[in-house]
Amino acid sequence: MYLKRGRVVEVSTQHLVINATADVMINSPQVTITGHTQISNGLNVDAGTSSDCATFTGTIKTTVDVIADGKSLVHHVHGNVTTGASQTGQPV
């Protein structure tokens, strides 16, 4: 572990494991992860009172359903459906 000028702490190693018996908290206005990131056992995003939200610049893929405002992407139905070239109504 090295403490560099400009108050930078840098750790260089092949594998890094952090074991905490309760939790790990990072207090920072910005966190950047440059490699592939795998999260096991769930993910919660809380924007608090700000208007911030989760923003994705790439494709989102899932092997299960996506639910937004109580509407299932896989199992939702549409009302006022007319056969032909007509558009369907909003999901119900």
C-alpha positions in Angstrom: 0.0 0.0 0.0 1.4 3.4 -1.0 0.4 6.9 0.2 1.2 9.2 -2.8 1.5 12.9 -3.0 -1.9 14.6 -3.4 -3.4 12.2 -0.8 -3.9 9.2 -3.1 -3.9 5.7 -1.6 -3.1 3.1 -4.2 -3.2 -0.7 -3.7 -1.7 -2.9 -6.4 -2.3 -6.6 -6.1 -3.6 -9.6 -8.1 -6.6 -10.1 -5.8 -8.2 -7.9 -3.2 -10.6 -9.2 -0.6 -12.3 -7.1 2.0 -14.0 -8.9 4.9 -16.4 -6.9 7.1 -18.7 -8.4 9.7 -21.3 -5.7 9.4 -21.0 -3.5 6.3 -18.8 -1.4 4.1 -19.5 2.2 3.3 -17.9 4.5 0.8 -18.5 8.3 1.3 -17.6 10.1 -1.9 -19.4 12.4 -4.3 -18.3 10.1 -7.2 -17.3 6.4 -7.4 -15.9 5.0 -10.7 -15.5 1.3 -11.4 -13.6 0.6 -14.6 -13.9 -3.1 -14.9 -16.8 -5.6 -15.3 -18.8 -5.4 -12.1 -20.8 -8.4 -10.7 -23.2 -7.8 -7.8 -24.5 -10.9 -6.0 -27.5 -11.0 -3.7 -29.4 -7.9 -4.8 -28.9 -4.2 -5.5 -30.8 -1.2 -4.1 -30.5 2.3 -5.6 -31.8 5.1 -3.4 -31.7 8.6 -5.1 -32.8 10.1 -1.8 -34.4 13.5 -2.2 -32.6 14.4 -5.4 -33.9 14.1 -8.9 -31.0 11.7 -9.6 -31.9 8.3 -10.9 -30.1 5.2 -12.4 -28.9 6.1 -15.9 -27.7 3.4 -18.3 -26.0 4.2 -21.6 -26.0 0.7 -22.9 -28.5 -2.1 -23.4 -30.2 -3.5 -20.3 -30.6 -7.3 -20.5 -32.5 -9.5 -18.0 -33.4 -13.2 -17.8 -36.5 -12.4 -15.8 -39.3 -9.7 -15.8 -38.9 -6.0 -15.4 -41.6 -4.2 -13.4 -42.1 -0.4 -13.6 -44.8 1.4 -11.7 -46.4 -2.0 -11.0 -46.6 -3.0 -14.7 -44.9 -6.2 -15.8 -42.9 -5.9 -19.1 -43.5 -9.6 -19.7 -47.1 -10.1 -18.5 -48.8 -6.7 -19.0 -51.9 -6.4 -21.2 -53.2 -3.6 -23.3 -56.7 -2.2 -23.5 -58.6 -1.0 -26.6 -56.8 -3.4 -28.9 -57.9 -3.3 -32.5 -56.6 -5.7 -35.1 -54.8 -4.2 -38.1 -52.4 -1.2 -38.2 -53.9 0.6 -35.2 -51.8 1.3 -32.1 -52.7 -0.3 -28.8 -53.6 1.7 -25.7 -51.4 2.2 -22.6 -50.7 -1.0 -20.6 -53.4 -1.6 -17.9 
